[in-house]
Amino acid sequence: MKKAEGFKLIECRGTPYEIGRQWGEGCKESILKVSENVCNSLASFYQASKEEIVSQAMKFLPAVQGFDPYLIEIMRGQADAAGLSFEEIFTQKCLNELTFYYNNISGLCTSFAATGKATQDGKTILGQNIDFLPGAPINLLKIHHSDGPVQFILSFSNSSEFTLSSAGIGMCANATIGQDYSLNTPVACYLPKVMREKNIRDAMDILKQVARGLGYYHLADLNGHMYGIESIHNDFELLYPERDMLLHSNHYLTERFKGVDTAPQLQPDSYHRLDRVRSLMNQHYGHINIEIVMKILADHDHHPDSICRHIDPAAQIPSTTLASFIMAPGEGAIYIAAGHPCEYEYIRYEF
């Protein structure tokens, strides 16, 4: 019997600062936990003090201030509501880059997008499992921007956002990690601006400007447009659908990026997860719907390092599925399981 528990929905509206305050008030417990986790875990593993970690994060600030002052105001609101300094909140937004900098890597995510001939009704479906360290906080928000779309946001560790927009655009993200490191705009500081755009082409134009370093993303909209993008520290490559599908895990598909890919050493299970999701999607090609992808995301082939990921007791740094989501942009709906999809029911939220 699956659990029917869901995330508490936090609604925010107003100016960016007001949105940040409401976000900080509604998610205060999680934000304080993240602040503790960021410093304690990195300090424990790598003998870095809190001051050193914050100092490293603040090197990213000038680029972010110039790129998205709207987000800076949201962070100021979060800080005031949570009783933390702005610097501490900003450090949370740099968690992905700091995790890489301090070599504290964990397995992350399997994603898909499908439309057209691949799906049962020709409509777009996209989603993924969110895999990370056990206990990492996740919050669900519904944000009403005064001069922009309404968004459902799954925010985890206040450092990554998975977003469905009322403009009919959904976004998935996977960690892809090259061997080099540089001070690019942090992932958590450019994705919010991308997903405030009102059409997928403008959103992709921003991604092409700033997606450098960590990460693969794909965007898909209610009109059947889908684009993927892989990045390394100084370059990017666009990925396009094959047979109306985009599928990804945690290794580079771009041939010229494979020479710097750390997945063979750090996330070798990524290759099997991608092969497995491709096999299952092809098996149901032309009939893919919400119910089918729910089953795919709960798949346990190659357990525990499966699509529905469970803790591997032999792993030095454990990773597990913390949540699973499926977006239906044409319905203005997102389906979310608040844990392993094999254990938790998907709950539907709509605009």
Secondary structure, DSSP 8 states (H G I E B T S, - for coil): --B-----EEEEEESHHHHHHHHHHHTHHHHHHHHHHHHHHHHHHH---HHHHHHHHHTTHHHHHHH-HHHHHHHHHHHHHHT--HHHHHHHHTHHHHHHHTT------EEEEE-GGGBSSS--EEEEEEEESTT--EEEEEEEETTS-EEEEEEETTTEEEEEETTTEEEEEE----S-------HHHHHHHHHTSSSHHHHHHHHHHH--SS-EEEEEETTS-EEEEEEETTEEEEE--BTTEEEE-SS--SGGGGGG--HHHH-TTHHHHHHHHHHHHHHTTT-B-HHHHHHHHT--TTTTSSSS----TT-SS--EEEEEEEEEGGGTEEEEESS-TTTB--EEEE-
